[in-house]
Amino acid sequence: MIETLFSMAGKVCVVTGGSSGLGSYMAQGFLEAGAARVYITARSEQKLEEKAAELSQLAEGECVALAGDLATLKGVEALSAAIHEKEQNIDVLVNNAGIGTGARFDALTAFDWDRTMDLNLRSPLFLTQAFLDLLKNTATAEEPSRVIFISSVAASEVFAHVMAYSTSKNGLEHLTPQLALALADDYILVNTIAPGRFYSEMTRSSWQEPDSESFKAELQRLPAHRYGGPEDIAGVAIMLCSRAGAYFTGEVLNLDGGHRIRR
């Protein structure tokens, strides 16, 4: 049983925001777990192509780059059309693309609020809708399809300087059980991963000077006393998208090294 429990052999996956950070870590994990194809998306075509070539060398499966901007519904429709031309079904959709907008209330603009809600909340919902037929095509009770949203510890905490970001992520977490219920009869499981501090572009300003007193102090405040790495996010994503996670739906999994219980 253990040999197949965490296998993703033959699966077709789509990971948005896959050119770096958490998205690339999950894409790599899926490929190394046996996925046949993993499509990754991002706005920078060159960076995306380089990452796809790198990941394709790590396993037998293929990593395919599809550049595009998911901040608009036109971008959502374009990605959907590109995948529909290539695949009859997909098994996994990871809605990872997002923006970490930061501004205090007196400096918050309507533009920043709208673009944060569009990319972090609206696009994941309507991209899932656009892929619904492909997710349904081969899904069964024994082999359900998966939709994963990527939230944040900010969704359940109050940060004055990331009002738009934390509100958008809280919305994703509230959306998760609603969508899970809506898609249950189609054998599509919907779950959310809420990461804490990981090594990514979004947190670079915090970890780029590892010997700084501020970074050392932050590690001391975290119960795990470290940032999350590629294996941490990939491991949970593989679990949720393999047989090991086939009885999870409508859940938010906090992957934060104890951030929420810190002293």
Secondary structure, 3 states (H helix, E strand, C coil): CHHHHCCCCCCEEEECCCCCHHHHHHHHHHHHCCCCEEEEEECCHHHHHHHHHHHHCCCCCEEEEEECCCCCHHHHHHHHHHHHHHCCCCCEEEECCCCCCCECHHHCCHHHHHHHHHHHHHHHHHHHHHCHHHHHCCCCCCCCEEEEEECCHHHHCCCCCEHHHHHHHHHHHHHHHHHHHHHHHHCEEEEEEEECCECCHHHHHHHCCCCCHHHHHHHHHCCCCCCECHHHHHHHHHHHHCHHHCCCCCCEEEECCCHHHCC
